[in-house]
Amino acid sequence: MLLNASGCLDALTAPGVARSLDAFVTKTITPEPREGNVPVRIAETDVGMLNSIGLANPGRERFLAEVLPRLRDLGVPLWVSVGGFAAADYAETCAALEGVTIELNLSCPNVDEAPESAAEIVSACRAATPLPLYAKLSAAVPDIPALARAVQAAGADGLSLINTLRGMKLDPHTLRPVLGREVGGLSGPALKPVALAAVHACWRATGMPIVGMGGVSSGRDALELVAAGARDVALGTVLFGDPDAPARVRAELVEECSSLGVAILDDAFAIAHEGIEIPA
Ligand SMILES: Cc1cc2nc3c(=O)[nH]c(=O)nc-3n(C[C@H](O)[C@H](O)[C@H](O)COP(=O)(O)O)c2cc1C
């Protein structure tokens, strides 16, 4: 299954791109509206893109009343990315949702009030909703398999891996940070090896369904994440430059499989772990 990464596609302005995916993932929704960070909020680097959008979003009430009904009209399965600053924030949004998959954004480098305990948030959300719950984790933690096991024990159904990594760009003339907030989230090609390692480690640790993302721009990239243990793959930064990426990546995936002698993509699933005992 091919999805977009949260925050990398506006389905209401690009409905055709959203319909070319198997499911659309919303930008992270917080309880209150957020205008986001001061400009400059986007910067290109040699190895990917930096953003400090700061979770700009219309807030829960407007999202539920105005945005979600319009997204439902697209006829694409929906994933709603839920954010907040305390477990109760997340749980209240989860309780208000129906008929979607929920992705809990447990990591955002642009928000200082990062949630203290991922497991506490997942437990609160698990108690608030029977909907499928994916926990989106950052790879910038000391022990990501331990974090994955903690959210699994707290009731998550799957993992979304990975979010951006903190980065900075300096102006070549002034040597001052380019981004208004000085630092931002790095996405794009530099993330791919980090994402592969995170998916590989978390699948080995938990056996959970994983949406792999981070620097995917080709069928080969997607295939590698599947081989590391991702059931599904999400396209992020690539969508800004190439809105046709979903169809292209699907076509490339078929070619990559056939050139490797793999009949169907499922046969490549977790193949990087071959010979290793897999968790139940
Ligand atoms: C402009 C921008 C906005 C993003 N907004 C969100 C967001 O609201 N919530 C979230 O969980 N991740 C957000 N992300 C992170 C992506 O969903 C994804 O995890 C990350 O970009 C890695 O994938 P990529 O290298 O394919 O872009 C954002 C990324 C970018 C580039």
The ligand as a Tripos MOL2 file, in Angstrom:
@<TRIPOS>MOLECULE
LIG
   31    33     1     0     0
SMALL
NO_CHARGES

@<TRIPOS>ATOM
      1 C1          6.8520   20.2050    4.7560 C.3       1 LIG1
      2 C2          6.7140   19.0150    5.6710 C.ar      1 LIG1
      3 C3          5.6800   18.9710    6.6100 C.ar      1 LIG1
      4 C4          5.5320   17.8670    7.4610 C.ar      1 LIG1
      5 N1          4.5050   17.8480    8.3470 N.ar      1 LIG1
      6 C5          4.3340   16.7400    9.1400 C.ar      1 LIG1
      7 C6          3.2230   16.6530   10.0280 C.ar      1 LIG1
      8 O1          2.3660   17.5430   10.0970 O.2       1 LIG1
      9 N2          3.1330   15.5300   10.7980 N.ar      1 LIG1
     10 C7          4.0270   14.4870   10.7280 C.ar      1 LIG1
     11 O2          3.8730   13.4920   11.4370 O.2       1 LIG1
     12 N3          5.0770   14.5500    9.8760 N.ar      1 LIG1
     13 C8          5.2440   15.6310    9.0910 C.ar      1 LIG1
     14 N4          6.2980   15.6730    8.2160 N.ar      1 LIG1
     15 C9          7.2400   14.5400    8.1480 C.3       1 LIG1
     16 C10         6.8640   13.5620    7.0310 C.3       1 LIG1
     17 O3          5.5630   13.0210    7.2240 O.3       1 LIG1
     18 C11         7.8940   12.4070    6.9160 C.3       1 LIG1
     19 O4          7.8990   11.6810    8.1280 O.3       1 LIG1
     20 C12         9.3030   12.8910    6.6340 C.3       1 LIG1
     21 O5          9.2840   14.0230    5.7680 O.3       1 LIG1
     22 C13        10.1890   11.8080    6.0280 C.3       1 LIG1
     23 O6          9.7470   11.4070    4.7470 O.3       1 LIG1
     24 P1         10.3580   12.0240    3.3610 P.3       1 LIG1
     25 O7         11.8560   11.9890    3.5010 O.co2     1 LIG1
     26 O8          9.8550   11.1280    2.2850 O.co2     1 LIG1
     27 O9          9.8380   13.4090    3.2450 O.co2     1 LIG1
     28 C14         6.4500   16.7780    7.3610 C.ar      1 LIG1
     29 C15         7.4760   16.8130    6.4050 C.ar      1 LIG1
     30 C16         7.6260   17.9050    5.5610 C.ar      1 LIG1
     31 C17         8.7410   17.9070    4.5410 C.3       1 LIG1
@<TRIPOS>BOND
     1     1     2 1
     2     2     3 ar
     3     2    30 ar
     4     3     4 ar
     5     4     5 ar
     6     4    28 ar
     7     5     6 ar
     8     6     7 ar
     9     6    13 1
    10     7     8 2
    11     7     9 ar
    12     9    10 ar
    13    10    11 2
    14    10    12 ar
    15    12    13 ar
    16    13    14 ar
    17    14    15 1
    18    14    28 ar
    19    15    16 1
    20    16    17 1
    21    16    18 1
    22    18    19 1
    23    18    20 1
    24    20    21 1
    25    20    22 1
    26    22    23 1
    27    23    24 1
    28    24    25 2
    29    24    26 1
    30    24    27 1
    31    28    29 ar
    32    29    30 ar
    33    30    31 1
@<TRIPOS>SUBSTRUCTURE
     1 LIG1         1 GROUP 0 **** ****
